[in-house]
Amino acid sequence: MDSKVKKTTGFGKTKKEKAKDGFDDRVVQVRRVTKVVKGGKQLHFRAIVVVGDKKGQVGVGVGKAKEVIAAVQKSAVNARRNIITVPMTKYLTFPHRSEGDFGAARVMLRPVAPGTGVIAGGVVRIVLEMAGVENALGKQFGSNNALNNARATVVAVQQMRQFSEVAQDRGIPMEELWK
């Protein structure tokens, strides 16, 4: 596993520890899911985890297993594989407004003045806080599904671009952007 390191404790026993990779993880949701088979219903658990270093990197992952702890571990590994970088200004907010959608969920993210804080609800707030964004406004439209809203937030963040990237693409100096 990527996020676990085995440590010997003596007498041949091994203990699993969290990897020291600088990412914190937060469990967003654990759901009981069932599959109907010939012999009856099979019970599993689905976990959604958001990992982030609070310095501009965040990832959302999902995992299923027969036990809650295994599902959380799987989803944490999945989230570490799907890390994205969040573009931020020096005031720890977004460079511009952005909208993202995933499935029926739609999320709108807007920059706000320093000192405002994160004004968002549900999983959007968790994703932004784990990314290290301190001043932002987020709004969910459409669905209440936690996984789709988390992925819609990631899509909205991926659409954002820094001012320096835009100026470089246009082939003009940064001062020309505001004329």
LOTITOR-433559 format. One record per residue: residue number from 1; residue in three letters; x, y, z of N, C-alpha, C in turn. Coordinates in Angstrom, 2 decimals. Layout:
% LOTITOR-433559
<NUM ala <X Y Z> <X Y Z> <X Y Z>>
...
This chain:
% LOTITOR-433559
<1 met <0.84 -1.19 0.00> <0.00 0.00 0.00> <0.88 1.24 0.00>>
<2 asp <0.42 2.28 -0.65> <1.20 3.51 -0.76> <1.28 4.28 0.55>>
<3 ser <0.15 4.36 1.26> <0.11 5.26 2.41> <0.46 4.58 3.73>>
<4 lys <0.84 3.34 3.70> <1.15 2.64 4.94> <2.60 2.16 4.93>>
<5 val <3.20 2.17 6.10> <4.57 1.70 6.26> <4.55 0.64 7.35>>
<6 lys <5.14 -0.53 7.07> <5.17 -1.59 8.07> <6.32 -1.36 9.03>>
<7 lys <6.07 -1.58 10.29> <7.07 -1.39 11.32> <7.08 -2.64 12.20>>
<8 thr <8.26 -3.21 12.40> <8.32 -4.41 13.23> <8.33 -3.99 14.69>>
<9 thr <7.54 -4.72 15.49> <7.42 -4.40 16.91> <8.05 -5.47 17.79>>
<10 gly <8.72 -6.44 17.20> <9.31 -7.51 18.00> <8.48 -8.78 17.88>>
<11 phe <9.10 -9.91 18.06> <8.46 -11.22 17.99> <7.80 -11.46 16.64>>
<12 gly <8.31 -10.83 15.58> <7.81 -11.07 14.24> <6.50 -10.39 13.90>>
<13 lys <5.98 -9.57 14.83> <4.72 -8.88 14.56> <5.00 -7.57 13.82>>
<14 thr <4.10 -7.23 12.94> <4.24 -5.95 12.23> <3.05 -5.06 12.54>>
<15 lys <3.33 -3.77 12.61> <2.31 -2.79 12.92> <2.28 -1.79 11.77>>
<16 lys <1.09 -1.47 11.28> <0.98 -0.51 10.18> <0.88 0.90 10.74>>
<17 glu <1.66 1.80 10.15> <1.64 3.21 10.54> <1.31 4.07 9.34>>
<18 lys <0.83 5.26 9.61> <0.59 6.21 8.53> <1.91 6.70 7.98>>
<19 ala <1.93 6.91 6.69> <3.14 7.42 6.04> <3.30 8.90 6.38>>
<20 lys <4.54 9.32 6.52> <4.83 10.72 6.85> <4.99 11.50 5.56>>
<21 asp <3.89 11.67 4.82> <3.97 12.37 3.54> <3.45 13.80 3.62>>
<22 gly <3.05 14.25 4.79> <2.61 15.64 4.96> <1.14 15.87 4.66>>
<23 phe <0.41 14.82 4.29> <-1.00 14.98 3.99> <-1.85 14.58 5.17>>
<24 asp <-2.85 15.42 5.49> <-3.86 15.07 6.49> <-5.04 14.50 5.74>>
<25 asp <-5.75 13.56 6.38> <-6.94 13.06 5.73> <-8.16 13.26 6.61>>
<26 arg <-9.30 13.44 5.96> <-10.54 13.68 6.66> <-11.64 12.82 6.02>>
<27 val <-12.30 12.03 6.84> <-13.38 11.17 6.35> <-14.62 12.03 6.17>>
<28 val <-15.16 12.04 4.97> <-16.34 12.84 4.66> <-17.60 12.04 4.92>>
<29 gln <-17.60 10.78 4.49> <-18.81 9.99 4.59> <-18.46 8.51 4.60>>
<30 val <-19.21 7.74 5.39> <-19.13 6.29 5.36> <-20.56 5.78 5.18>>
<31 arg <-20.78 5.02 4.11> <-22.11 4.52 3.82> <-22.11 3.01 3.75>>
<32 arg <-23.24 2.44 4.16> <-23.43 1.01 4.05> <-24.06 0.73 2.70>>
<33 val <-23.45 -0.10 1.89> <-24.01 -0.45 0.59> <-24.18 -1.96 0.52>>
<34 thr <-25.21 -2.38 -0.19> <-25.48 -3.82 -0.28> <-25.59 -4.24 -1.74>>
<35 lys <-25.25 -5.50 -1.99> <-25.40 -6.09 -3.31> <-26.23 -7.36 -3.13>>
<36 val <-27.27 -7.48 -3.92> <-28.13 -8.66 -3.82> <-27.56 -9.76 -4.69>>
<37 val <-27.26 -10.90 -4.07> <-26.72 -12.06 -4.76> <-27.65 -13.25 -4.51>>
<38 lys <-27.29 -14.39 -5.07> <-28.12 -15.59 -4.98> <-28.42 -15.98 -3.53>>
<39 gly <-27.43 -15.87 -2.67> <-27.61 -16.29 -1.28> <-28.20 -15.23 -0.37>>
<40 gly <-28.46 -14.04 -0.86> <-29.00 -12.97 -0.02> <-28.34 -11.64 -0.35>>
<41 lys <-28.11 -10.83 0.69> <-27.51 -9.51 0.48> <-26.09 -9.50 1.02>>
<42 gln <-25.18 -8.95 0.23> <-23.79 -8.78 0.68> <-23.62 -7.35 1.18>>
<43 leu <-23.14 -7.20 2.40> <-22.97 -5.89 3.01> <-21.54 -5.41 2.84>>
<44 his <-21.37 -4.18 2.36> <-20.06 -3.55 2.23> <-20.17 -2.12 2.75>>
<45 phe <-19.02 -1.45 2.89> <-18.99 -0.05 3.30> <-18.25 0.76 2.25>>
<46 arg <-18.77 1.95 1.95> <-18.13 2.87 1.02> <-17.71 4.10 1.81>>
<47 ala <-16.45 4.47 1.70> <-15.93 5.63 2.41> <-15.44 6.67 1.42>>
<48 ile <-15.69 7.95 1.74> <-15.18 9.06 0.96> <-14.21 9.82 1.86>>
<49 val <-12.98 10.01 1.37> <-11.94 10.68 2.15> <-11.34 11.81 1.33>>
<50 val <-11.08 12.94 1.99> <-10.38 14.07 1.36> <-9.03 14.20 2.04>>
<51 val <-7.95 14.22 1.24> <-6.61 14.42 1.79> <-6.06 15.74 1.27>>
<52 gly <-5.25 16.40 2.10> <-4.65 17.66 1.69> <-3.52 18.04 2.60>>
<53 asp <-2.62 18.89 2.10> <-1.50 19.34 2.91> <-1.69 20.75 3.44>>
<54 lys <-2.84 21.37 3.15> <-3.16 22.74 3.56> <-2.16 23.76 3.03>>
<55 lys <-1.48 23.39 1.93> <-0.54 24.29 1.26> <-0.84 24.37 -0.24>>
<56 gly <-2.04 23.94 -0.64> <-2.41 24.05 -2.03> <-2.58 22.73 -2.75>>
<57 gln <-2.48 21.61 -2.05> <-2.69 20.32 -2.70> <-3.81 19.57 -1.99>>
<58 val <-4.71 18.99 -2.80> <-5.86 18.29 -2.24> <-6.26 17.15 -3.18>>
<59 gly <-6.85 16.10 -2.61> <-7.32 14.97 -3.40> <-8.56 14.36 -2.77>>
<60 val <-9.44 13.83 -3.61> <-10.67 13.18 -3.15> <-10.61 11.73 -3.59>>
<61 gly <-10.92 10.82 -2.66> <-10.87 9.40 -2.99> <-12.05 8.65 -2.41>>
<62 val <-12.36 7.52 -3.03> <-13.46 6.68 -2.58> <-12.98 5.23 -2.57>>
<63 gly <-13.45 4.47 -1.59> <-13.06 3.07 -1.50> <-14.16 2.24 -0.85>>
<64 lys <-14.23 0.97 -1.26> <-15.23 0.07 -0.69> <-14.53 -1.15 -0.11>>
<65 ala <-15.07 -1.65 0.99> <-14.54 -2.86 1.61> <-15.61 -3.47 2.52>>
<66 lys <-15.31 -4.65 3.03> <-16.27 -5.31 3.92> <-16.25 -4.74 5.32>>
<67 glu <-15.18 -3.99 5.65> <-15.07 -3.35 6.96> <-14.83 -1.86 6.78>>
<68 val <-15.26 -1.07 7.76> <-15.15 0.38 7.67> <-13.69 0.83 7.61>>
<69 ile <-12.85 0.27 8.45> <-11.45 0.71 8.51> <-10.75 0.43 7.19>>
<70 ala <-11.00 -0.72 6.60> <-10.38 -1.05 5.31> <-10.88 -0.13 4.22>>
<71 ala <-12.16 0.24 4.26> <-12.72 1.15 3.25> <-12.09 2.53 3.37>>
<72 val <-11.88 2.99 4.59> <-11.26 4.31 4.81> <-9.81 4.29 4.33>>
<73 gln <-9.10 3.22 4.62> <-7.70 3.12 4.16> <-7.62 3.10 2.64>>
<74 lys <-8.50 2.33 2.00> <-8.51 2.27 0.53> <-8.81 3.62 -0.08>>
<75 ser <-9.78 4.33 0.50> <-10.14 5.63 -0.06> <-9.05 6.66 0.18>>
<76 ala <-8.31 6.55 1.28> <-7.19 7.47 1.52> <-6.08 7.24 0.49>>
<77 val <-5.81 5.99 0.16> <-4.82 5.67 -0.87> <-5.29 6.19 -2.23>>
<78 asn <-6.57 6.02 -2.52> <-7.14 6.51 -3.78> <-7.07 8.03 -3.86>>
<79 ala <-7.30 8.71 -2.75> <-7.24 10.17 -2.73> <-5.81 10.66 -2.96>>
<80 arg <-4.82 9.95 -2.40> <-3.42 10.34 -2.59> <-2.99 10.17 -4.06>>
<81 arg <-3.65 9.28 -4.78> <-3.34 9.09 -6.20> <-3.96 10.18 -7.07>>
<82 asn <-4.97 10.87 -6.54> <-5.70 11.88 -7.31> <-5.46 13.29 -6.78>>
<83 ile <-4.23 13.61 -6.43> <-3.89 14.93 -5.88> <-3.87 15.96 -7.00>>
<84 ile <-4.48 17.13 -6.72> <-4.40 18.25 -7.65> <-3.83 19.46 -6.90>>
<85 thr <-3.33 20.43 -7.66> <-2.79 21.66 -7.08> <-3.82 22.77 -7.24>>
<86 val <-4.08 23.49 -6.15> <-5.07 24.56 -6.14> <-4.35 25.89 -6.38>>
<87 pro <-4.73 26.65 -7.43> <-4.11 27.96 -7.63> <-4.64 28.96 -6.60>>
<88 met <-3.72 29.64 -5.92> <-4.12 30.59 -4.88> <-3.35 31.89 -5.02>>
<89 thr <-3.96 32.97 -4.54> <-3.28 34.26 -4.51> <-2.55 34.39 -3.18>>
<90 lys <-1.87 35.51 -2.97> <-1.13 35.69 -1.72> <-2.06 35.85 -0.52>>
<91 tyr <-3.35 36.13 -0.76> <-4.32 36.25 0.33> <-5.02 34.93 0.60>>
<92 leu <-4.49 33.83 0.07> <-5.02 32.47 0.24> <-6.48 32.38 -0.20>>
<93 thr <-6.76 32.96 -1.37> <-8.05 32.84 -2.01> <-7.84 32.47 -3.47>>
<94 phe <-8.91 32.37 -4.23> <-8.81 31.98 -5.63> <-8.47 33.18 -6.50>>
<95 pro <-7.86 32.96 -7.66> <-7.57 34.08 -8.55> <-8.83 34.63 -9.24>>
<96 his <-9.84 33.79 -9.47> <-11.06 34.24 -10.13> <-12.20 33.28 -9.83>>
<97 arg <-13.40 33.66 -10.27> <-14.59 32.83 -10.06> <-14.55 31.62 -10.98>>
<98 ser <-15.11 30.50 -10.50> <-15.11 29.29 -11.31> <-16.32 28.43 -10.96>>
<99 glu <-16.81 27.72 -11.95> <-17.90 26.77 -11.73> <-17.48 25.41 -12.24>>
<100 gly <-17.91 24.37 -11.54> <-17.61 23.01 -11.97> <-18.82 22.13 -11.73>>
<101 asp <-18.96 21.12 -12.58> <-20.05 20.19 -12.35> <-19.58 18.76 -12.57>>
<102 phe <-20.22 17.89 -11.83> <-19.93 16.46 -11.92> <-21.24 15.75 -11.65>>
<103 gly <-21.74 15.03 -12.64> <-23.05 14.41 -12.50> <-24.11 15.50 -12.39>>
<104 ala <-24.99 15.38 -11.41> <-26.04 16.38 -11.22> <-25.59 17.50 -10.28>>
<105 ala <-24.40 17.37 -9.71> <-23.91 18.37 -8.76> <-23.20 19.49 -9.50>>
<106 arg <-23.47 20.72 -9.09> <-22.80 21.89 -9.64> <-22.28 22.73 -8.48>>
<107 val <-21.05 23.22 -8.59> <-20.43 23.98 -7.52> <-19.89 25.28 -8.09>>
<108 met <-20.12 26.39 -7.37> <-19.59 27.69 -7.75> <-18.61 28.12 -6.67>>
<109 leu <-17.40 28.55 -7.09> <-16.38 29.02 -6.16> <-16.02 30.45 -6.53>>
<110 arg <-15.93 31.32 -5.51> <-15.61 32.72 -5.74> <-14.55 33.20 -4.77>>
<111 pro <-13.65 34.08 -5.21> <-12.69 34.67 -4.27> <-13.38 35.74 -3.43>>
<112 val <-12.90 35.94 -2.21> <-13.45 36.98 -1.33> <-12.30 37.75 -0.69>>
<113 ala <-12.64 38.83 0.00> <-11.65 39.70 0.63> <-10.95 38.97 1.78>>
<114 pro <-9.70 39.36 2.07> <-8.97 38.75 3.19> <-9.72 38.94 4.51>>
<115 gly <-9.71 37.90 5.33> <-10.37 37.95 6.63> <-11.80 37.45 6.61>>
<116 thr <-12.32 37.11 5.44> <-13.71 36.65 5.35> <-13.85 35.22 5.84>>
<117 gly <-12.90 34.37 5.51> <-12.97 32.97 5.89> <-13.60 32.14 4.79>>
<118 val <-13.76 30.86 5.06> <-14.37 29.96 4.08> <-15.87 29.92 4.34>>
<119 ile <-16.63 30.45 3.38> <-18.09 30.43 3.48> <-18.57 29.39 2.49>>
<120 ala <-18.75 28.18 2.97> <-19.22 27.08 2.13> <-19.81 26.02 3.03>>
<121 gly <-20.62 25.18 2.46> <-21.26 24.15 3.25> <-20.88 22.76 2.77>>
<122 gly <-21.09 21.81 3.65> <-20.90 20.41 3.29> <-19.48 20.06 2.90>>
<123 val <-19.37 19.25 1.88> <-18.08 18.71 1.47> <-17.23 19.78 0.77>>
<124 val <-17.86 20.82 0.21> <-17.10 21.89 -0.44> <-16.18 22.57 0.59>>
<125 arg <-16.69 22.81 1.78> <-15.90 23.42 2.85> <-14.72 22.53 3.23>>
<126 ile <-14.96 21.23 3.33> <-13.90 20.29 3.71> <-12.80 20.29 2.66>>
<127 val <-13.18 20.24 1.38> <-12.18 20.22 0.31> <-11.35 21.50 0.34>>
<128 leu <-12.01 22.65 0.50> <-11.29 23.93 0.50> <-10.37 24.06 1.73>>
<129 glu <-10.84 23.62 2.88> <-10.00 23.70 4.08> <-8.80 22.77 3.99>>
<130 met <-8.98 21.58 3.45> <-7.86 20.65 3.31> <-6.85 21.15 2.28>>
<131 ala <-7.31 21.98 1.33> <-6.41 22.55 0.33> <-5.63 23.72 0.90>>
<132 gly <-6.09 24.32 1.99> <-5.40 25.46 2.57> <-5.98 26.80 2.16>>
<133 val <-7.12 26.80 1.51> <-7.78 28.05 1.13> <-8.39 28.64 2.39>>
<134 glu <-8.10 29.92 2.67> <-8.60 30.55 3.89> <-9.72 31.55 3.63>>
<135 asn <-9.80 32.10 2.42> <-10.82 33.09 2.10> <-11.49 32.69 0.79>>
<136 ala <-12.71 32.17 0.88> <-13.41 31.74 -0.32> <-14.90 31.62 -0.04>>
<137 leu <-15.66 31.69 -1.12> <-17.09 31.47 -1.04> <-17.43 30.31 -1.95>>
<138 gly <-18.17 29.35 -1.45> <-18.55 28.20 -2.24> <-20.04 27.94 -2.12>>
<139 lys <-20.67 27.55 -3.22> <-22.11 27.27 -3.22> <-22.38 26.01 -4.01>>
<140 gln <-23.21 25.13 -3.43> <-23.60 23.90 -4.10> <-24.96 24.09 -4.75>>
<141 phe <-25.10 23.62 -5.99> <-26.38 23.65 -6.68> <-26.72 22.24 -7.12>>
<142 gly <-27.99 21.93 -7.18> <-28.40 20.64 -7.73> <-28.43 19.55 -6.69>>
<143 ser <-27.43 18.72 -6.68> <-27.43 17.49 -5.89> <-26.85 17.70 -4.48>>
<144 asn <-27.26 16.86 -3.57> <-26.68 16.84 -2.22> <-25.68 15.70 -2.05>>
<145 asn <-25.41 14.95 -3.12> <-24.51 13.81 -3.06> <-23.10 14.28 -2.71>>
<146 ala <-22.55 13.76 -1.62> <-21.25 14.22 -1.12> <-20.13 13.93 -2.12>>
<147 leu <-20.12 12.76 -2.72> <-19.05 12.41 -3.64> <-19.09 13.27 -4.90>>
<148 asn <-20.27 13.47 -5.47> <-20.39 14.30 -6.66> <-20.05 15.76 -6.38>>
<149 asn <-20.43 16.27 -5.21> <-20.09 17.65 -4.85> <-18.59 17.81 -4.64>>
<150 ala <-17.95 16.82 -4.04> <-16.49 16.88 -3.85> <-15.78 16.88 -5.20>>
<151 arg <-16.23 16.01 -6.10> <-15.60 15.95 -7.42> <-15.91 17.18 -8.25>>
<152 ala <-17.09 17.78 -8.08> <-17.42 19.03 -8.77> <-16.53 20.17 -8.27>>
<153 thr <-16.20 20.16 -6.98> <-15.29 21.16 -6.43> <-13.90 21.00 -7.04>>
<154 val <-13.45 19.77 -7.19> <-12.14 19.51 -7.81> <-12.15 19.99 -9.27>>
<155 val <-13.25 19.74 -9.99> <-13.35 20.19 -11.39> <-13.29 21.71 -11.46>>
<156 ala <-14.00 22.40 -10.55> <-13.99 23.86 -10.53> <-12.60 24.40 -10.25>>
<157 val <-11.87 23.76 -9.35> <-10.51 24.20 -9.01> <-9.57 23.96 -10.19>>
<158 gln <-9.75 22.85 -10.90> <-8.87 22.55 -12.04> <-9.07 23.52 -13.19>>
<159 gln <-10.23 24.15 -13.28> <-10.49 25.11 -14.35> <-9.84 26.46 -14.09>>
<160 met <-9.45 26.71 -12.85> <-8.84 28.00 -12.50> <-7.42 28.10 -13.04>>
<161 arg <-7.03 29.33 -13.37> <-5.68 29.58 -13.87> <-5.12 30.81 -13.17>>
<162 gln <-3.83 30.78 -12.93> <-3.14 31.93 -12.34> <-3.04 33.05 -13.37>>
<163 phe <-2.91 34.29 -12.89> <-2.78 35.43 -13.79> <-1.52 35.32 -14.63>>
<164 ser <-0.46 34.79 -14.04> <0.80 34.66 -14.77> <0.67 33.68 -15.93>>
<165 glu <-0.12 32.60 -15.75> <-0.34 31.64 -16.83> <-1.10 32.28 -17.99>>
<166 val <-2.12 33.08 -17.67> <-2.92 33.73 -18.70> <-2.06 34.72 -19.49>>
<167 ala <-1.24 35.50 -18.77> <-0.37 36.47 -19.44> <0.64 35.76 -20.34>>
<168 gln <1.18 34.65 -19.88> <2.15 33.90 -20.66> <1.50 33.31 -21.91>>
<169 asp <0.27 32.77 -21.78> <-0.44 32.21 -22.93> <-0.74 33.28 -23.98>>
<170 arg <-1.06 34.49 -23.51> <-1.38 35.57 -24.44> <-0.12 36.26 -24.98>>
<171 gly <1.01 35.99 -24.36> <2.26 36.59 -24.80> <2.39 38.06 -24.45>>
<172 ile <1.81 38.47 -23.34> <1.88 39.86 -22.90> <2.39 39.92 -21.47>>
<173 pro <2.95 41.06 -21.04> <3.34 41.18 -19.63> <2.12 41.21 -18.71>>
<174 met <2.34 40.89 -17.45> <1.22 40.81 -16.49> <0.52 42.14 -16.31>>
<175 glu <1.24 43.26 -16.44> <0.62 44.58 -16.24> <-0.43 44.88 -17.31>>
<176 glu <-0.27 44.25 -18.49> <-1.21 44.48 -19.60> <-2.57 43.82 -19.36>>
<177 leu <-2.65 42.87 -18.44> <-3.91 42.17 -18.20> <-5.00 43.10 -17.66>>
<178 trp <-4.61 44.11 -16.89> <-5.60 44.96 -16.22> <-5.86 46.26 -16.96>>
<179 lys <-5.41 46.36 -18.22> <-5.67 47.60 -18.98> <-6.97 47.52 -19.70>>
